[in-house]
Amino acid sequence: MADVLLLHHVQGLTPGMEAFASTLRDAGHTVHAPDLFDGRTFTTIDDGMAHAREVGFGELAGRGVAAADDLGSAPVFIGFSLGVMAAQQLAQTRADARGAVLVDACAPVSEFSDGWPEDVPVQVHGMGNDPFFAAGGDLDAARELVATTEDAELFLYDGDVHLFADASLDVHDPEAADLLVRRVLAFLDELD
């Protein structure tokens, strides 16, 4: 079973993020889901972004990276939107990274290293018409990652919302979220 670090999105460690972590735990995985916002959650992306600007994006990414300090070896890094930055950085730079799942975001690989590590499989998930993911450059970065990395998959879901996999948000898409969960669980199972 995998040792997973799950990093939440800009609305915080919501009940939906907790539920996602619980689903992975119920499948037998060890999941660490640190609260990078010190207990605060936000009802809108805009409110969460305002908080992230106030705290500082670099500070939040640093908190995510620091959360990996207490993990054992061979962790899998899963990030949702804002949490992708730290998850991707860890997957690309930590020598014992075992895999990565990037949801609703993807940075250019060059942001953290010269290339994606050969022995670190990665999945990227996002809605094909999500304005943050598709129009914000993340989809292009994901396509580049898949084109230049042997063990990389990109999954696009029908729809135009951000954070579709969080069951506690109004934008939750149960069908797409269920498919994402099945794909993530299969990915984790293949790592064993």
N, C-alpha and C positions, 0 to 999 in steps of 0.2 A: 504494500500500500504506500501511497505517496505522502510525503511531508510537504504541505502546501502553505505558502504565504499568500493570503488574499488581501488585496489592497482596494479599498472602497473608492467610490466616485465622489464627485464634488458636493453631493447632497448629504454626505456623511455615512457613517456606519448605520444605515437605516435598518428597519426590521426586514426588508427585502434582502439586504446584503447578509444579514444574520441568517436568514432562511436559506440562502444559497450556500453559505458555509455549512449549515446543518445538513443540507442534502448531501454534500460531499462527505461529511463525517458519517452520516448514516450508511454510506457506501463503503465505509471502513478506512477512509483517509484521515490523517491528522491535519487539521486546518487551524492555522493561526490567522486571526482577523483583527489586527490592531486598529484602534480608533485613532486616526490621525488628527481628528478634530476635537479631541478631549471631551467627548460626550455630546457635542452639538450636532444636530441634523437640521436640514433646511428643506422647506416645502417646494422651493423652486431652484432651478439651475442658477438663475440670476443671483438669488440670495446666497447660494453656496459659492458662486464665483466671487461675490463681494467679500465674503469671509476669506476665501483663498488669497485674494489680492491683499487683504489686510494682514494676514499671517505671512504671506510671501510664498510664491510657488516653489522657490528653491528650498525654503524651510520645510514645506510639506513633502517634497520629494526626498529631502534628507531624512525626515522622520520615517518615510517608507523604507528607505535603504537601511537605516539603523535598526528597523524592526527585524531585519534578517540576521542581525548579529547573534541572536539567541537561538537560531535554528540549528538543527543538526546538519549533517552533510546531505548532499543530493536533494535539495529542495526544488519544488516546482513553484514558479511565480505566476500568480493570476492577478491581473489588474483590470479594473473597470474605469474607463474614461480617465479622470485625473490620476487614478492609481496606476494607470498603464506606464506613466513615465518612470516611476521607481521600479515597477515590475520588469520593464524592458531593460532598464539600466542594469539591474541585478542579473537578469538572464544573460546579458551580453558581456558582463564583466566579472561575474563571480565564477571561479574555476570549477566549483562543484555544482553548478546549476544543472538541473536534470530536465527541465522543460519550462515552457511559458505559454500562457493563454492571455491574449490581449483582447479586451472587449470594449467596443465603442471608441477605440483610439489606437493609433500606431504612429510612432515617431520614425523619422528616417533613421536607418541603421547607423549612418555616419554620426549621429548625435552622440553615440556612446562608444563606438569602436570602428575599426576599419571594415568589419564585416560580421555577420551573424556567426556565432560559433557552430562548427560543423556537427558537433555531437549534442546539440540542444534543439530538440524538436519544438516547433511553435505553431500555435493556431491563432488566427485573428478572426474576430467575429464583429459584424456590424450590419446595420440596416443600409441597404443600397441607396436610399434617398434621405438618410439622416443628414441634415445640413451641417452638423458639427463634424461628422465622420466623412461623408462623401465630398462635401464642398470645402471642407477645411484643410484638405491636403492629406488627411490620415489614410484615406482609401488609396491614394497614389503611393504613399509610403508602404502600405500593406502589399500592394501589387508588386512594388519593387522588391520587397522582402521575399515574397514568394518566388519571384523570377530569379533571384540570386541565391536562394537557399534550398538545399536539397530536401530537407525535412520540414517544410512549411506549408500550411494550408490556410486559405482564405475562405471564410463562409459568409456570404451575403444573404440577408434575410429581406423579404418583401416588407416595405414600410418606410416611414420617414421620421421615426422618433428616435431620440437619444435615450439611453438607459432603459431599453425595452425589457431587459431581463430582471429588473427589480420589481418583485411582486407587490411591494408596498407603495409604488408610485402609480399615479393615474395613467401614465403612458405605457404601463406594463402590457406586453403582448404575450398572452399565455402560450399560444401555439409556437411562436418563435422562441420564447424562453425555454419551453420544454425541449425543443430540438437542440438548442444550445446546451442545455444540461446533459442531454444524452451524448452529444458529441464530446463534451468535456470529460464526462465519466469514461467514455471509450478511450479517449486520449490518455487519461490517467491509468487506466487498466493496461494499456499497451506499454506503459513505462515499467511495469513489473516484470 
